[in-house]
Amino acid sequence: MVGLAEAQVPNLDRLTRAELGRFIDDTEGRRNLWGRRRGGVRATEQLREYALLRASALSYREARDFARAAREEAACARLLAELPDWARW
């Protein structure tokens, strides 16, 4: 897994598309990255969604579709703002 340990999340903004893909694969089926921590299930879902959107934004940028990339990045920013402090990188 890409540096993922309990209560420690890699900086998803610094990962490549391949690394984001590994993070997405590694978190699939994991309900709570923080064991039984309250709010962990929702935070895990948000992080996975963030990684999906971030990978999509990188793909759009490579394709020079900057408008779509910007929409994905705006969605990432909204998700990041909703994450609890303990779930952020």
RANOR-V791696 format. One record per backbone hydrogen bond with DSSP energy under -0.5 kcal/mol. CO is the residue of the C=O (numbers start at 1). NH is the residue of the N-H. If there is no record, write none. Layout:
# RANOR-V791696
[[CO,NH] [CO,NH]]
This chain:
# RANOR-V791696
[[1,3] [3,5] [5,8] [8,5] [10,12] [11,14] [12,15] [16,20] [17,21] [18,22] [19,23] [20,24] [21,25] [22,26] [23,27] [24,28] [25,28] [27,30] [29,31] [32,35] [34,37] [37,40] [39,43] [40,33] [40,44] [41,45] [42,46] [43,47] [44,48] [45,49] [46,50] [47,51] [48,52] [49,53] [50,54] [51,55] [52,56] [53,57] [54,58] [55,59] [56,60] [57,61] [58,62] [59,63] [60,65] [61,64] [64,66] [65,69] [66,70] [67,71] [68,72] [69,73] [70,74] [71,75] [72,76] [73,77] [74,78] [75,79] [76,80] [77,81] [78,82] [79,83] [84,87] [85,88]]
